[in-house]
């Protein structure tokens, strides 16, 4: 008999408020926020340490949001107008996001890491009228207000003392604001580093609200006593939906501004964080640091602790109990992870070996999968029935199937449901191309689904390497094998032509070493170390998956805001 738990129905909480706070089947984001204020108004919602603690309660946030929304109407913003927000994570960022929605506008979050010409392109593409930005970009926008490259009418600062500050906005007279309905577009999201003709993913209030509820129905328990940590950029759909989940259930979110490990540890400790939100790269770095520290204590100590980890993992698998925090609390204290009850990993595939090691230390993982086009979460791997190697169980309100499957059941993942996007902004042909004739969204990911509706991914369709023997190789699967090797900062696996005459295609690895390990080390020695690691991994791979060539890079590869390598931008500058 399967031990899979049934879905919960967290949306039942809405029944009490239907007809009083909202009239549709689902509330809009402003309606949902008012429901949460009714339930948890005095609790903290958004916090940052910069350097001291700055925090808002739900009541305080609502007052600011409604006041700013009134000002937006006075400034001429109409229902359906586009307002952009860009900047480092902060309570001001999410207040601006919500104020735009309260004013009936559509929010356009933009990656603060993009080059200015890319930002300008997104602003023009989305027909943005107004922008909220922090000190990193406000001078540029003020200097170029009204130019051809900048059609912005108003620039509002997310940073106090820098231009017109968000919290100082106040309308002279009250305005009646037409409210959106659940099927209206709430946000237009662009993927990181978009160039050429960018695609703006249109997500409705219903898309985001239903995805927020569905993510907790796996089950994944969330309550008003939880404190989330959000270090990833807020413009990314992954971070935004977790903030929406926290908002729905009255939880607090502590925002991290900088991807600096020491700062992160301080935020976790001072914020009493118990739910960590990050990408695999960050979890890998923390774990690599832990393992490095243990090895420095000597082989005997390191071997003993690894043996205890194996025992802890075995006890958890056999009994369901996790003794890890009692056994390894002294390790978790050093990285401020003792209070963490669960880590959420998304934005990329987490190696099974990584989650297994954390679980053995008493820190369970919940891994998710999705796309911006799906709001984004469509699967979640729950703590109660976690399957190593899977990206999780398909969420309620989402249907998933595999098309064009091979003999092993591996094919393209397609989905449909209430969290699937409305389409790409002003791009009907591109929208039609990403859907099947019968309305399923083509994810572009390759994988298979087991008999308990858990999804396993093997790679991206466009990244598949086809060997001369006709075998399909998925680069991501190979790259995952290197996640615990701390001497490798970045690795990208791709094909190369070994023999031009017969077009023999083989596999190479582009590697950027973790240079902290190679101070005053010459290239030949670094090459030798990298090849030794690759040879070790090759012994675990199938013959047709093995890496034939190692190329060292002198510069790190360009990455997205969720720390995934931009594969198409890699030129391969060698040492």
C-alpha positions as CSV (number, residue, x, y, z in Angstrom):
1,X,0.0,0.0,0.0
2,X,1.3,3.5,-0.8
3,X,2.1,5.7,2.1
4,X,1.4,8.8,0.0
5,X,-0.6,11.4,2.0
6,X,-3.7,12.9,0.5
7,X,-3.9,16.6,-0.5
8,X,-5.1,19.0,2.2
9,X,-7.5,21.8,1.3
10,X,-6.1,25.0,2.8
11,X,-8.4,27.1,0.6
12,X,-11.3,26.1,2.9
13,X,-10.3,29.1,5.1
14,X,-11.8,31.3,2.3
15,X,-15.3,30.1,2.9
16,X,-15.7,32.3,6.0
17,X,-14.8,35.5,4.0
18,X,-16.6,34.8,0.7
19,X,-19.3,37.4,0.2
20,X,-17.9,39.7,2.8
21,X,-14.3,40.3,1.5
22,X,-14.6,39.0,-2.0
23,X,-17.4,37.9,-4.4
24,X,-15.5,35.7,-7.0
25,X,-14.5,32.1,-6.7
26,X,-11.0,33.2,-5.7
27,X,-10.0,36.5,-4.1
28,X,-7.6,38.9,-5.8
29,X,-4.3,39.6,-4.2
30,X,-5.6,42.9,-2.6
31,X,-8.6,41.0,-1.3
32,X,-6.4,38.2,0.0
33,X,-4.2,40.7,1.8
34,X,-7.2,42.3,3.5
35,X,-8.4,38.9,4.7
36,X,-5.0,38.2,6.2
37,X,-5.0,41.6,7.9
38,X,-8.4,40.7,9.4
39,X,-6.9,37.4,10.7
40,X,-3.3,38.4,11.7
41,X,-3.2,42.2,11.6
42,X,-0.8,42.7,14.5
43,X,1.7,40.1,13.4
44,X,4.9,41.0,11.6
45,X,4.8,40.5,7.9
46,X,8.0,41.9,6.2
47,X,11.3,42.4,7.9
48,X,14.9,43.3,7.0
49,X,18.1,43.7,8.9
50,X,19.8,46.7,7.3
51,X,21.8,46.7,9.6
52,X,19.2,47.1,12.4
53,X,15.8,45.4,12.3
54,X,13.2,47.2,10.2
55,X,9.8,45.5,10.3
56,X,6.1,46.1,9.4
57,X,3.0,44.4,10.8
58,X,0.2,43.5,8.4
59,X,-1.8,46.4,9.7
60,X,1.1,48.9,9.1
61,X,1.7,47.4,5.7
62,X,-2.0,47.8,4.7
63,X,-2.0,51.5,5.8
64,X,1.0,52.3,3.6
65,X,-0.2,50.2,0.7
66,X,-3.7,51.9,0.6
67,X,-2.2,55.4,1.0
68,X,0.3,54.8,-1.9
69,X,-2.5,53.3,-4.0
70,X,-4.5,56.5,-3.5
71,X,-1.5,58.6,-4.6
72,X,-1.1,56.4,-7.7
73,X,-4.7,57.2,-8.7
74,X,-4.1,60.9,-8.1
75,X,-1.0,60.6,-10.3
76,X,-3.2,59.4,-13.2
77,X,-2.7,55.6,-13.0
78,X,-5.8,53.8,-14.4
79,X,-6.9,50.2,-14.1
80,X,-4.7,48.0,-16.3
81,X,-1.8,50.5,-16.5
82,X,1.7,49.0,-16.1
83,X,4.0,49.9,-13.1
84,X,7.5,48.5,-12.9
85,X,9.5,47.8,-9.7
86,X,13.2,47.0,-9.6
87,X,15.7,47.0,-6.8
88,X,17.2,44.9,-4.0
89,X,14.9,43.0,-1.7
90,X,13.2,45.1,0.9
91,X,9.9,45.7,2.6
92,X,9.6,48.8,0.3
93,X,9.8,46.6,-2.8
94,X,6.9,44.4,-1.8
95,X,4.9,47.4,-0.5
96,X,5.3,49.0,-4.0
97,X,4.3,45.7,-5.6
98,X,1.1,45.5,-3.6
99,X,0.2,49.2,-3.9
100,X,0.3,48.9,-7.7
101,X,-2.2,46.0,-7.5
102,X,-4.4,47.9,-4.9
103,X,-4.5,50.7,-7.5
104,X,-5.8,48.3,-10.1
105,X,-2.6,48.4,-12.1
106,X,-0.4,45.6,-13.4
107,X,3.0,45.2,-11.8
108,X,6.1,44.5,-13.9
109,X,9.0,43.3,-11.7
110,X,12.4,43.8,-13.4
111,X,15.7,42.1,-12.5
112,X,18.0,44.7,-10.8
113,X,21.0,42.8,-12.2
114,X,20.1,43.5,-15.8
115,X,22.1,46.0,-17.9
116,X,20.4,49.3,-18.3
117,X,19.7,48.8,-22.0
118,X,17.9,45.5,-21.1
119,X,15.8,47.3,-18.5
120,X,14.9,50.0,-21.1
121,X,13.8,47.3,-23.5
122,X,11.6,45.6,-20.9
123,X,10.0,49.0,-19.9
124,X,9.2,49.8,-23.5
125,X,8.0,46.2,-24.3
126,X,5.6,46.2,-21.3
127,X,4.3,49.8,-21.9
128,X,5.4,50.9,-18.4
129,X,4.2,54.3,-17.2
130,X,5.8,54.5,-13.8
131,X,8.7,52.8,-11.9
132,X,9.7,52.1,-8.3
133,X,13.4,51.7,-8.0
134,X,16.2,51.9,-5.4
135,X,19.4,53.8,-5.2
136,X,21.2,51.5,-7.7
137,X,19.2,52.9,-10.7
138,X,17.3,56.0,-9.6
139,X,19.9,58.4,-10.8
140,X,19.8,57.0,-14.3
141,X,16.0,57.2,-14.5
142,X,16.0,60.7,-13.2
143,X,18.7,61.8,-15.6
144,X,16.8,60.3,-18.6
145,X,13.2,61.1,-17.7
146,X,11.1,61.6,-20.8
147,X,13.8,60.4,-23.3
148,X,13.1,58.0,-26.1
149,X,14.8,55.2,-24.1
150,X,12.7,56.0,-21.0
151,X,9.0,56.7,-21.4
152,X,8.5,56.7,-17.6
153,X,6.2,59.5,-16.3
154,X,7.0,59.1,-12.5
155,X,10.1,57.7,-10.7
156,X,9.6,56.7,-7.1
157,X,12.5,55.8,-4.8
158,X,12.5,52.6,-2.6
159,X,15.4,54.2,-0.7
160,X,14.9,56.9,1.9
161,X,16.7,60.1,1.2
162,X,17.0,59.4,-2.5
163,X,14.4,61.3,-4.6
164,X,10.7,61.0,-4.0
165,X,10.5,58.3,-1.3
166,X,7.8,55.6,-1.5
167,X,6.6,56.0,2.1
168,X,6.2,59.8,1.7
169,X,3.5,59.5,-1.0
170,X,0.1,60.8,0.0
171,X,-2.9,61.9,-2.1
172,X,-4.5,65.3,-1.5
173,X,-8.0,63.9,-1.9
174,X,-9.5,60.4,-1.6
175,X,-10.2,58.5,-4.8
176,X,-12.5,55.7,-5.7
177,X,-10.4,52.8,-7.1
178,X,-11.9,50.3,-9.5
179,X,-10.8,46.9,-8.2
180,X,-9.5,44.1,-10.4
181,X,-11.2,40.7,-10.6
182,X,-9.6,37.3,-10.3
183,X,-9.2,36.9,-14.0
184,X,-7.5,40.2,-14.6
185,X,-3.7,40.3,-15.2
186,X,-1.8,41.0,-12.0
187,X,1.8,40.8,-13.2
188,X,3.9,40.6,-16.3
189,X,7.2,38.8,-15.6
190,X,10.2,38.6,-17.9
191,X,12.8,35.9,-17.5
192,X,16.3,36.9,-16.4
193,X,18.7,38.3,-19.0
194,X,16.1,38.5,-21.8
195,X,17.5,40.0,-25.0
196,X,16.2,40.4,-28.5
197,X,12.4,40.3,-28.4
198,X,11.6,39.6,-24.7
199,X,8.6,37.5,-23.7
200,X,6.4,39.0,-20.9
201,X,4.6,36.2,-19.0
202,X,1.1,37.4,-18.0
203,X,-0.1,36.0,-14.7
204,X,-3.6,36.7,-13.4
205,X,-4.6,37.2,-9.7
206,X,-6.2,33.7,-10.0
207,X,-3.0,32.2,-11.3
208,X,-1.0,33.5,-8.3
209,X,-3.6,32.9,-5.6
210,X,-4.4,29.3,-6.6
211,X,-0.7,28.5,-6.9
212,X,-0.1,29.9,-3.5
213,X,-2.8,27.7,-2.0
214,X,-1.9,24.6,-4.1
215,X,1.7,24.7,-2.9
216,X,0.6,24.2,0.7
217,X,-1.8,21.3,-0.1
218,X,0.9,18.7,-0.9
219,X,0.9,18.8,2.3
220,X,3.4,21.5,3.3
221,X,2.4,23.0,6.7
222,X,2.6,26.8,7.0
223,X,1.1,28.9,9.8
224,X,1.3,32.4,11.2
225,X,4.1,31.3,13.5
226,X,6.5,30.6,10.6
227,X,9.3,32.9,9.5
228,X,10.5,32.6,5.9
229,X,13.9,33.8,4.6
230,X,13.9,35.2,1.1
231,X,17.4,35.9,-0.2
232,X,16.6,35.4,-3.9
233,X,15.5,38.4,-5.9
234,X,11.9,39.3,-5.5
235,X,11.3,39.8,-9.2
236,X,11.6,36.1,-9.7
237,X,8.3,34.2,-9.7
238,X,9.8,31.6,-7.3
239,X,10.5,34.1,-4.6
240,X,7.3,36.1,-5.3
241,X,5.0,33.0,-4.8
242,X,6.7,32.1,-1.5
243,X,6.0,35.7,-0.3
244,X,2.4,35.2,-1.4
245,X,2.2,31.9,0.4
246,X,3.5,33.7,3.6
247,X,0.9,36.5,3.1
248,X,-2.0,34.0,2.7
249,X,-1.1,32.3,6.0
250,X,0.0,35.2,8.1
251,X,3.7,34.2,8.1
252,X,6.6,36.7,8.4
253,X,9.2,37.1,5.6
254,X,12.7,38.2,6.4
255,X,14.4,39.6,3.3
256,X,18.1,39.2,2.5
257,X,19.7,41.8,0.4
258,X,23.1,40.3,-0.4
259,X,24.2,36.8,-1.3
260,X,26.9,36.9,1.3
261,X,27.1,33.8,3.4
262,X,28.1,35.6,6.7
263,X,25.2,38.1,6.3
264,X,22.8,35.2,5.5
265,X,23.8,33.4,8.7
266,X,23.3,36.6,10.7
267,X,19.8,37.2,9.2
268,X,18.8,33.6,10.0
269,X,19.8,33.9,13.6
270,X,18.5,37.4,14.3
271,X,15.3,36.8,12.4
272,X,14.5,33.4,14.1
273,X,14.0,32.0,10.6
274,X,12.6,28.5,10.4
275,X,11.9,28.1,6.7
276,X,14.8,28.7,4.3
277,X,14.2,29.6,0.7
278,X,17.2,29.3,-1.7
279,X,18.6,27.8,-4.9
280,X,20.8,24.7,-5.0
281,X,24.0,26.8,-5.4
282,X,23.6,28.4,-2.0
283,X,22.8,25.1,-0.3
284,X,25.8,23.6,-2.0
285,X,28.1,26.4,-0.7
286,X,26.9,26.0,2.8
287,X,27.3,22.3,2.8
288,X,30.7,22.5,1.2
289,X,31.8,24.9,4.0
290,X,30.5,22.5,6.6
291,X,32.4,19.5,5.0
292,X,35.6,21.6,4.7
293,X,35.5,22.5,8.4
294,X,35.0,18.8,9.4
295,X,37.9,17.6,7.2
296,X,40.1,20.2,8.9
297,X,39.5,18.4,12.2
298,X,41.3,15.3,10.8
299,X,40.3,12.1,9.0
300,X,39.3,10.3,12.2
301,X,36.8,13.0,13.3
302,X,35.5,13.4,9.7
303,X,35.1,9.7,9.3
304,X,33.2,9.4,12.6
305,X,30.8,12.2,11.7
306,X,30.1,10.8,8.3
307,X,29.4,7.4,9.9
308,X,26.9,9.1,12.3
309,X,25.3,10.9,9.3
310,X,24.8,7.6,7.6
311,X,23.3,6.1,10.8
312,X,21.0,9.2,11.2
313,X,19.8,8.8,7.6
314,X,19.1,5.1,8.1
315,X,17.1,5.8,11.3
316,X,15.0,8.3,9.5
317,X,14.3,6.0,6.6
318,X,13.3,3.1,8.9
319,X,11.4,4.9,11.6
320,X,10.4,8.3,10.2
321,X,12.2,9.9,13.2
322,X,15.1,12.3,12.5
323,X,17.8,12.4,15.2
324,X,20.0,14.7,13.1
325,X,19.5,17.9,15.1
326,X,20.5,16.2,18.4
327,X,23.5,14.6,16.9
328,X,24.7,17.5,14.8
329,X,23.4,20.6,16.6
330,X,26.9,21.8,17.2
331,X,27.4,21.9,13.4
332,X,24.1,23.5,12.6
333,X,24.7,26.2,15.2
334,X,27.7,27.4,13.2
335,X,25.6,28.1,10.1
336,X,22.4,29.2,12.0
337,X,20.5,26.2,10.7
338,X,19.5,24.6,14.0
339,X,16.2,26.6,14.1
340,X,15.4,25.7,10.4
341,X,12.5,23.2,10.3
342,X,12.5,22.9,6.5
343,X,14.6,24.1,3.5
344,X,12.8,24.9,0.2
345,X,14.9,24.4,-2.9
346,X,13.9,25.7,-6.3
347,X,15.1,27.5,-9.4
348,X,17.2,24.4,-10.4
349,X,17.7,20.8,-9.6
350,X,19.2,19.9,-6.2
351,X,21.4,16.8,-6.3
352,X,20.0,13.9,-4.3
353,X,23.3,13.6,-2.4
354,X,22.9,17.2,-1.1
355,X,19.4,16.7,0.2
356,X,20.4,13.4,1.7
357,X,23.3,14.9,3.6
358,X,21.1,17.8,5.0
359,X,18.4,15.3,6.0
360,X,20.9,13.2,7.9
361,X,21.9,16.3,9.8
362,X,18.2,16.9,10.7
363,X,17.3,19.6,8.1
364,X,14.6,18.3,5.9
365,X,14.1,19.6,2.3
366,X,11.1,20.4,0.3
367,X,12.0,20.7,-3.4
368,X,9.8,22.3,-6.0
369,X,9.6,22.7,-9.7
370,X,7.9,25.0,-12.1
371,X,8.3,27.8,-14.7
372,X,7.4,31.5,-14.7
373,X,4.6,30.4,-17.1
374,X,3.1,28.3,-14.3
375,X,3.1,31.0,-11.6
376,X,5.6,29.1,-11.0
377,X,5.2,26.0,-8.8
378,X,3.6,22.9,-10.2
379,X,5.3,20.1,-8.2
380,X,6.5,19.9,-4.6
381,X,8.4,17.1,-2.9
382,X,6.9,17.0,0.6
383,X,8.8,16.2,3.8
384,X,6.3,13.6,4.8
385,X,6.9,11.5,1.7
386,X,10.1,12.9,0.2
387,X,11.5,11.0,-2.8
388,X,15.2,11.6,-3.5
389,X,15.8,12.4,-7.1
390,X,12.3,13.7,-7.7
391,X,11.2,17.3,-8.0
392,X,8.0,16.4,-6.3
393,X,4.4,15.5,-6.6
394,X,2.1,17.2,-9.0
395,X,0.0,19.9,-7.2
396,X,-3.8,20.0,-7.0
397,X,-5.5,22.1,-9.6
398,X,-2.7,21.1,-12.0
399,X,-2.7,18.3,-14.6
400,X,0.5,16.9,-16.0
401,X,1.4,14.3,-18.6
402,X,4.4,13.2,-20.7
403,X,4.2,13.5,-24.5
404,X,6.4,11.9,-27.2
405,X,7.8,9.5,-24.6
406,X,10.6,7.0,-25.5
407,X,10.6,3.3,-24.5
408,X,11.6,4.3,-20.9
409,X,8.6,6.6,-20.5
410,X,10.8,9.7,-20.8
411,X,9.4,12.6,-22.8
412,X,8.4,16.2,-22.7
413,X,6.5,17.4,-19.7
414,X,3.2,19.3,-20.5
415,X,0.7,20.8,-18.0
416,X,-2.6,22.6,-17.7
417,X,-4.5,24.1,-14.8
418,X,-5.4,27.2,-12.9
419,X,-1.8,28.3,-12.5
420,X,-0.9,28.3,-16.2
421,X,-0.3,31.7,-17.6
422,X,-2.7,33.8,-19.7
423,X,-0.1,34.1,-22.4
424,X,2.8,36.3,-23.5
425,X,2.1,40.0,-23.6
426,X,1.2,41.1,-27.1
427,X,2.7,38.0,-28.6
428,X,-0.2,35.8,-29.8
429,X,2.0,33.7,-32.2
430,X,4.6,32.9,-29.5
431,X,1.8,32.1,-27.1
432,X,0.1,29.7,-29.5
433,X,3.5,28.0,-30.2
434,X,4.0,27.1,-26.5
435,X,0.7,25.3,-26.2
436,X,-0.4,22.0,-27.8
437,X,-3.5,22.0,-30.0
438,X,-5.6,20.7,-27.1
439,X,-4.4,23.4,-24.6
440,X,-1.5,21.9,-22.7
441,X,1.5,24.1,-21.9
442,X,4.8,22.6,-23.3
443,X,7.4,23.1,-20.5
444,X,10.4,22.2,-22.6
445,X,11.6,19.9,-19.8
446,X,12.2,16.2,-20.3
447,X,11.3,13.7,-17.6
448,X,8.9,11.0,-16.4
449,X,6.1,10.5,-13.9
450,X,5.9,7.6,-11.5
451,X,2.8,5.8,-10.2
452,X,2.4,8.2,-7.3
453,X,2.3,11.2,-9.6
454,X,5.9,12.3,-8.7
455,X,7.9,14.0,-11.5
456,X,11.5,13.1,-12.3
457,X,13.4,15.5,-14.6
458,X,16.3,14.4,-16.8
459,X,17.0,17.7,-18.6
460,X,15.9,20.4,-21.0
461,X,14.7,19.4,-24.4
462,X,16.9,22.0,-26.1
463,X,20.0,20.8,-24.2
464,X,19.9,17.1,-25.1
465,X,23.1,15.7,-26.5
466,X,22.6,12.8,-28.9
467,X,25.7,10.6,-29.1
468,X,26.9,8.8,-32.2
469,X,25.4,5.7,-30.8
470,X,22.0,7.3,-30.7
471,X,21.9,7.7,-26.9
472,X,20.3,10.8,-25.3
473,X,22.5,12.5,-22.7
474,X,21.1,15.1,-20.4
475,X,23.8,17.6,-19.3
476,X,21.9,18.6,-16.2
477,X,22.1,15.0,-14.9
478,X,25.9,15.0,-15.3
479,X,26.3,18.5,-13.8
480,X,24.4,17.4,-10.7
481,X,27.0,14.9,-9.9
482,X,29.5,17.7,-9.2
483,X,27.4,19.6,-6.7
484,X,29.3,18.5,-3.6
485,X,32.8,19.1,-5.1
486,X,33.8,22.3,-3.3
487,X,36.8,22.9,-5.6
488,X,34.5,23.5,-8.6
489,X,32.7,26.8,-8.6
490,X,30.8,26.3,-11.9
491,X,30.5,23.5,-14.4
492,X,28.7,23.3,-17.7
493,X,28.5,20.1,-19.7
494,X,28.0,20.4,-23.5
495,X,28.8,18.5,-26.8
496,X,31.8,19.1,-29.0
497,X,32.9,17.6,-32.3
498,X,35.7,15.2,-31.8
499,X,36.2,14.2,-35.4
500,X,35.0,16.6,-38.1
501,X,35.3,14.0,-40.9
502,X,32.7,11.7,-39.3
503,X,31.0,14.4,-37.2
504,X,31.6,12.3,-34.0
505,X,30.0,14.2,-31.1
506,X,31.4,13.8,-27.6
507,X,31.0,15.4,-24.2
508,X,33.1,18.2,-22.7
509,X,33.0,20.0,-19.3
510,X,33.7,23.7,-19.0
511,X,34.9,24.3,-15.4
512,X,35.5,27.5,-13.5
513,X,37.5,26.4,-10.4
514,X,36.8,27.7,-6.9
515,X,39.9,29.9,-6.8
516,X,40.0,30.1,-3.0
517,X,41.4,26.6,-3.1
518,X,44.1,27.4,-5.7
519,X,45.9,30.5,-4.4
520,X,49.4,30.6,-6.0
521,X,48.7,27.3,-7.9
522,X,49.7,27.1,-11.5
523,X,47.3,26.2,-14.4
524,X,48.8,22.7,-14.9
525,X,48.1,21.7,-11.3
526,X,44.6,23.1,-11.4
527,X,43.9,21.2,-14.6
528,X,45.2,18.0,-12.9
529,X,42.9,18.4,-9.9
530,X,39.9,19.1,-12.2
531,X,40.6,16.1,-14.3
532,X,40.9,13.9,-11.2
533,X,37.5,15.0,-10.1
534,X,36.0,14.4,-13.5
535,X,37.6,10.9,-13.7
536,X,36.1,10.1,-10.3
537,X,32.6,11.2,-11.5
538,X,33.0,9.3,-14.8
539,X,33.3,6.0,-12.9
540,X,29.8,6.6,-11.6
541,X,28.3,7.5,-15.1
542,X,27.2,5.2,-17.9
543,X,29.8,4.9,-20.7
544,X,27.9,7.1,-23.1
545,X,27.5,9.9,-20.4
546,X,31.2,10.2,-19.6
547,X,33.1,13.4,-20.1
548,X,35.9,13.2,-22.7
549,X,37.4,16.7,-22.4
550,X,37.9,19.2,-19.6
551,X,38.3,22.9,-20.3
552,X,39.3,25.4,-17.6
553,X,37.8,28.9,-17.7
554,X,39.6,32.0,-16.5
555,X,36.3,33.9,-15.8
556,X,33.1,32.8,-14.2
557,X,30.1,32.1,-16.5
558,X,27.2,34.5,-16.6
559,X,24.3,33.5,-14.4
560,X,20.6,34.3,-14.0
561,X,19.2,35.8,-10.8
562,X,18.5,32.2,-9.5
563,X,22.1,31.3,-10.1
564,X,21.7,29.1,-13.1
565,X,24.4,29.4,-15.9
566,X,23.1,31.1,-19.0
567,X,24.1,28.3,-21.3
568,X,23.6,30.2,-24.6
569,X,25.9,33.0,-23.4
570,X,28.9,30.8,-22.7
571,X,31.8,31.6,-25.0
572,X,34.4,29.5,-23.2
573,X,37.3,31.8,-22.4
574,X,40.0,29.3,-21.4
575,X,42.8,29.6,-18.9
